[in-house]
């Protein structure tokens, strides 16, 4: 076999019926951009193209049912655009801020936003810590960014009271929660729950960790 021959996973059938014709076409176009440029621009390894849809694009949709209508969403560590770009494509009602600390990744994200005409998304080149006090999100999303102990200090300060952190996590998410109990209290988490989801077009379960922040008590 030619070592230079890279298998690229094809999109599943029925995507246009499930997501709508326009969102599905944009997902296909986005996957095409990743196929052509993902490895070249240091966003995906060549082996990841073999599971581009199931592991990355469709996996990112697992969070969408847990985001309120017209929510302001900050996607921390957007990288190649998972899940932020996917959310912007499928949920036109959302207002997305895609945050990454690496300039080459923000250049890529800006290229995608422009190419796909995603008017509901903007890209910010910054660390999440730099945005504290500058954004007030209904939802913060994260995928493959860091273990929960590191993720909580980066994300919870960006949430308004009553907002939620939604993080795509692996099979050991319960252990991460147990190891971060003191930080959950410190950052005013009301509760933490794990939703097990099998996204459209996939057969594998994924876990969405939802952490709800307590409302701020304000005297009138």
N, C-alpha and C positions, 0 to 999 in steps of 0.2 A: 504494500500500500504506500502511496505517495505521502510522506510526512507533511507535505505542504497542503494536502487536501483537508480542508476543515469542514466538518459537518455542521450545517446550520439548521436548527429546528424550524419546521414550518408552522405557521399559525393554525389553530384548530378550526374545524368547521363550525359554522353557526355564529361567528362573532358579530356579524352585522345585525342579526336578529336579536342577539342578547344585549349589545351595547348601543345599537343604532348605527345607521350607515356612516354618518360623518365621524363619530368618535372611533369607530372601528377602522376606517380608512386612515385616520391619523395615528392610531396605534400601529397599523401596518407600516406606515411611512416612518414612524419613529424607530420601529424595529429595523427597518431598512437602513436608516442612518447608523444605528449601532452596528449592524452587520458590516457596513462599509468602513466605518471610522472608529468603532469602539476599541479595537485592539491597537490601532495606529496611535490613538490619542490617550492610551493608557487607562481606559475606562473598564475594559473587560478583558479577561484572558481568553485565548483562542478556544479553550475547552468550554467556556461559558456559552459560546454561540450554539452549542449543541443542546442547550436547555434555556435558550434565550426567552422563549415564551413561558414555559411552565415555571421555571425557577425565578425569573426576573419580572417580565412584563405582567403576566397574569397573577403572579404571587403578590404584586404590589396592589392589586385590586381588593385584596382581602380586608383592607382597612376601611373601604369606602362606605359600607353600611353603618359605620360607627361615627361618621362625621355629620353633624347637623347641617341642615340646608343653609346656604349662603354663609357658611362659617369662614372666618379668617384663619388660614392655616399656615403655619411656619414649618417647613420641611428642613430639618437640621441634617447637615452632611449629605446634601442631595446627590453629590457624585455624578453618576451617569444619568440620574433622574428618577431613581427608585426610592420611594414611591411618588415623589412630587410631580414629575412630568405626567405620569400615568393618571394621577388624581386630577390634574388640570385638564387633561384630555377628556376623561370620562365624566367628570362633574363640572360642567360649565358654570354652575351656580357658585362654586367656591372661589375664594380670593387667596391665591397661593403666593407665598414668599419662599423662594428656593435659596437656601443658605449653604455656602461652602467656603472653606478657608483657603482652598487652592485655586489660584488664578486660572490654570489651564482647565479646571473643571467648570468654573463659572463661564469661561469663554464658550465651552461646549454647551452649557445650559442655555446661554443667550442665543447661540446658533439654533438650537432646537426650538426655543420659544419663537424666534423670528420665522424659521422655516415652516412651522406648523400654525402660525398666527394664533398663538395662545395669549389672547388679550387679558386673561384672568390670572396670569402668572408674571412675576417679576423676579429677577435674580439679584442676590446681594452677595458680594465678596466680603466675607467677614467670619470671625469666629462667633459662635453663639453667645459667648460671654460678653462680647462687645455690643450685643443688642439688648441687653437687660435695661429696662427703662425706656427703650425706644420702640418696642413692639408690645402689643397686648393681644395675644392670640387666643382664639377660642379652642384651637387644637394645635398641638405640636406633634409632628410625625417624625419617625426615624426608622431606618432599616440598616442593619449591619454597621452601626456606628460605633457602639461600645457596650460593654457590660453595664448592667443597670446602676451599679455603684458610681460609675463615671457619668452615665447618661442623665441621671436625675439632676445633678448640679448644673448641667448644661441646658436642660430643657424646662424644668419646672418654673424657674424665674421668668420665663417668657410667657407663661400662661396667666390669663386673668382668672379671678376666682370663679369656680364652677367649671373651668375648662378642663380638657383632657389631654394627656399624653397618650399617643397611640404608637406602639413600637412593635414591629414585626420581629418575632423572637423564635428561637429554636426549642428543642425538646426539653432543655434544662431551665426553662424560664422560671419554674417554681423555686428552684434553688437560688436563682438570682434574686427573686423577691425575698426569700428568707434571709439572704445575706445583706439585704439593704433596708431592713426594717427601721433602723435608726434614722436613715436618710429619708425614708418615706414620712416619718414623723416630722423631721426637721423641715422638710419642704411642703408640709401641710397637705399631705395626701389624705383624702377622705376615705378612699378605698382603692384597691387594686383587684382587677379581675382579668382572667385569661379566656379569650374567646377562641375556640377551635373552629377553623374555617377551611372548607375545600373550595378554592376559587373556581370559577367557570373555566372549562378547558383543561383542568388538571385533575389528577387522581390522588394527589398527596395533600394531607392536612397541613395547614400552617397555623401558627399561634399568634394572635394579636393581643398584646398586653395593653390593657387600658387602665390608666391611673387617673382618677378624678381628683382635682384640686379643690380644697374647701373654699366655700364662698368667703369673701372678705366682709367682716362685720364693720359696717359704717354707721355711725350715729348721724341722724338727720338733725 
